[in-house]
Amino acid sequence: MLWVQSLGGDEFVVILSELGSLEIDAAHGAETACSKILLTLSHPYQFEDLEYKITASVGVTMFCGNATGMDDLMKQADLAMYRSKAAGRNAAQFFDPVMELTVRERAALEVDLRRAVEVNEFVLYYQAQHKGENQLLGVEALIRWQHPQRGLVPPDQFIALCEDIGLINKLGNWVLYTACSQLARWAERPEMCHLTIAVNVSARQFHHVSFVDEVLGFIKQTGADPRKLKLELTESILVTDIDNVIAKMSTLKSRGICFSLDDFGTGFSSLSYLRRSPLDQLKIDKSFVRDVLTDHNDAIIAKAIVNLADSLGLNVIAEGVETVGQRDFLARVGCHYYQGYLFGRPLPLDSFESYVAGLDSLVTS
């Protein structure tokens, strides 16, 4: 038996009963009903002179008797529906207790993250960027979250959430200011003054209306040399409102700031934006470097990126270089700038400065 009721707007609740005494049979019956609903709703319909098509996202939860209250059942079905939307829409997803646990953990993480931004629980780590075998040119600044209970949290566990809840601009500005402050301090130390710092910039942060003013303001406040600051952009930044993107990059570049295109080849690679954008460097993604000695396709891609960069007058750096063999291959195809565990892991400030002090020699470019 089937009951249908509107919840308002474009949401409806469907209750199916008498699907069987075994959970597997009931689930199969619910899945069959979902398929029929999706198929029926997908049929085009005529409205005046136009033909329309719609799709639906369905969330399913199973119940037996009164073991679970109606409010909880609705929450479960709602969670499953949003999971269906996230999976691409026009599909059905079943509620899973693991899903509910994930949602609760995300909510707790969000609370912690908002507090962390307010009280500044973050720290920058620095990973060396080398030319050749032993010429240290600079670092990439990598954020870490020093959580009081969780310990050191890597960025892949909180950056996406920062973007979702609108904290990425505030956090990104903290990284930029901290990096500029560090550049100013290193400028006073002979063994450190030549180092550049590369900072990752998210698309949302870059597209913020005040981004250029904020970057220039941090440089002025700290006294950092803008020529030592490198902003690493992702390809997604360059495919939206390209004219405005180029204008922002050009303004910053005119002040001495340089730009690196991060993870090149993994996204929306386009020769058009490469030709138009005032970039200085392409960065070969570690996914290509990892198997460059064993995967013919990765080797070809790495070599093609080097050749492309050379033809456009751009520098090229490879990330994720972990072995001498990888470095030697990259050198043979014309890439002489490296970042990866072969040259050092990301280190906290004190450890990185000790690492620099322990190098036999520092050669500036």
HUQUI-V973117 format. One line per field, one symbol per residue. psi: psi as a letter, one per 40 degrees, with the letter a starting at -180 (. if undefined). burial: 1 if it has 24 or more other C-alpha atoms within 12 Angstrom, else 0. Layout:
BEGIN
psi: ???
burial: ???
END
This chain:
BEGIN
psi: ihhhiheibfhihhhhifeiehdddddddddddddddddddehiihhbeihiiiiihhhhiiihafdhidddddddddddddddddeeifiiiihhddddddddddddddddddddddegeiihihhihihadfhhdaihhhiihghddeahhideeeddddddefeddddddddddddddddddddehdeedeiihhhhhiddddeideddddddddddddeihdeehhhhiidddeehfddddddddddddeeehihhhifheebfhhddddddigidiihhidddddfdeehddddddddddddddddefiihihifheidddddddddeehehihiddeiihiidddddddddeidihhi.
burial: 00000000000011110000000000101110110010000000000000000001111111100000000011111111111100000111111000110000000011011101100011111111111111111111111111100000101001101110001111111111111111110110001111111111111111110011011101100011111111111111111001001101100110101111111110000000110011111111110111110000011011111101100001111111111001111110111111111111111110011011000001000
END
